[in-house]
Amino acid sequence: MQMLSTRGAAAVTPSMAILRGLAPDGGLYVPAEFPQFTIEEIAALAPLSYQERALCVLSRFLPDFTQDELKSAIAGAYGTGFDCEQIAPMEKVGAWAHALELWHGPTLAFKDMALQLLPYLLTMSGKKHGENREVFILVATSGDTGKAALEGFLDVPGTRCCVFYPDGGVSQAQRLQMVTTGGSNTHVIAVKGNFDDAQTGVKKIFSDPAFAAQMDAQGRVLSSANSINFGRLVPQVVYYFSAYADLIGEGAIQPGDKVNFCVPTGNFGDILAADYAGKAGLPVGRLICASNENNVLTDFIRTGAYDIRSRAFFRTISPSMDILISSNLERLLFDLCGNDGEKVAALMAQLKAEGAYQVDADVLEKLQAKYAAGYVDESGIRAEIARSWKEDGYLMDTHTAVASAVLREYMKTTGDQTVSVIVSTASPYKFGASVLEAIAGGEAVSGRDDFACCAMLSELTKTREPDQIAGLPNMPVRHSAVCEKDAMAEAVLSAVK
Ligand SMILES: *Cc1c(COP(=O)(O)O)cnc(C)c1O
């Protein structure tokens, strides 16, 4: 299997795509064609463990890795760092939906599903290509990727990880998770700007040949742990297969039945992985793209116009979705445009120059055949958390609540009765203050910090507060660097001096 760049650069192997992160023409790597799983092969996943399912799926998407390589990577990634044996358990949400819980890993958000595995894939890819420089991972985070990347790469030999997060744009717990990270190969820097500024800055560093030369002179080579890296996407394809296998296992569906997935979306990585699972043969029904008030994707899917010109950026209680420039949409466009790299490059250039583009009618038609979209505002998110806890006895975080509310609205307006899965992306305790406020009211949180809120949430709901949160306030802060948004390259260089 070869990987193409969305902007037309020469094809490479999956391991090379993972090693590079971004293609040299600034495009993203995508599979030239997709492996095809039959319904029988998918049904055969039902009795298997998550690790075995992962091996089946990954070996087909990453044919230049040996079975032994993948087996040891999977064993290392999905082991004791997770708090449950199923790794990605499915829970029933009332009688109307299922939740695919992707937050049982070390940092309590779904980013662990990919970032626990990526360091293995990346170091193996380096070996395959005779790379003996230190792989320098640059990350822009809206809150959850940063800690997951730091945790994944922590003290991994031959790697170094530098994370940029928006100053004031992440929750107290998210910030503390990052700035208390130990290890000898980690850097954390606050950027005076929002997530889009951080992501744009990182992309700029990647496309700067002078910076690459400076790194090379230090014996380093840049790579990415953001979802622009194919190595982030492919582990995410696994859990859609796993969810489907679980639904077969519990008798909720028959092999071959379609399943809808509703995904709380920011950078479009998670939902695109579901699309890729579908392209590989998983019977995916409708993909429902759920947004918060930063609803550029809702408008895009409904109208075909991607327009950020007159859009305010909102800081919401689902901060990991506070994104206006959604990187992975480029991969979807490439697919919808029939792998036309020139066309995608032109659309991306237009977005950069004018802040907007409009896709053709035929592309819009293909988009809407597969995707639906909706969004929910802040009070809608709180109301959904409260409703879910009261009616379904299911405690959800602010991001998951976006998906839950959007799915209910979708089902109501379309009458679509297909078995539906809410992709649950974070532990409620990662956003404990907002969750507590939603179920107990504003008085409950006033005067309490995130940690006191989590303790109260635990008391009130009789659910267990994860150790990773409870221990945070007592950990020493190890990273305090702050930089201007146009001085990120200098900040990296001075951090590694
Ligand atoms: C990153 C994140 C999202 C958005 O995922 P994308 O792949 O960027 O669309 C949603 N919820 C949580 C909790 C996240 O950390």
Ligand as a Chemical Component Dictionary entry (heavy atoms), coordinates in Angstrom:
data_LIG
# 
_chem_comp.id                   LIG 
_chem_comp.type                 NON-POLYMER 
_chem_comp.pdbx_formal_charge   0 
_chem_comp.three_letter_code    LIG 
# 
loop_
_chem_comp_atom.comp_id 
_chem_comp_atom.atom_id 
_chem_comp_atom.alt_atom_id 
_chem_comp_atom.type_symbol 
_chem_comp_atom.charge 
_chem_comp_atom.model_Cartn_x 
_chem_comp_atom.model_Cartn_y 
_chem_comp_atom.model_Cartn_z 
_chem_comp_atom.pdbx_ordinal 
LIG C1 C1 C 0 -9.282  16.211 20.244 1  
LIG C2 C2 C 0 -10.611 16.035 20.869 2  
LIG C3 C3 C 0 -11.784 16.096 20.107 3  
LIG C4 C4 C 0 -11.774 16.414 18.635 4  
LIG O1 O1 O 0 -11.180 15.395 17.867 5  
LIG P1 P1 P 0 -10.677 15.691 16.376 6  
LIG O2 O2 O 0 -9.988  14.452 15.950 7  
LIG O3 O3 O 0 -9.733  16.855 16.492 8  
LIG O4 O4 O 0 -11.867 16.032 15.570 9  
LIG C5 C5 C 0 -12.984 15.849 20.754 10 
LIG N1 N1 N 0 -13.043 15.587 22.076 11 
LIG C6 C6 C 0 -11.939 15.534 22.843 12 
LIG C7 C7 C 0 -12.072 15.261 24.298 13 
LIG C8 C8 C 0 -10.686 15.756 22.267 14 
LIG O5 O5 O 0 -9.585  15.688 23.029 15 
# 
loop_
_chem_comp_bond.comp_id 
_chem_comp_bond.atom_id_1 
_chem_comp_bond.atom_id_2 
_chem_comp_bond.value_order 
_chem_comp_bond.pdbx_ordinal 
LIG C1 C2 SING 1  
LIG C2 C3 SING 2  
LIG C2 C8 DOUB 3  
LIG C3 C4 SING 4  
LIG C3 C5 DOUB 5  
LIG C4 O1 SING 6  
LIG O1 P1 SING 7  
LIG P1 O2 DOUB 8  
LIG P1 O3 SING 9  
LIG P1 O4 SING 10 
LIG C5 N1 SING 11 
LIG N1 C6 DOUB 12 
LIG C6 C7 SING 13 
LIG C6 C8 SING 14 
LIG C8 O5 SING 15 
# 
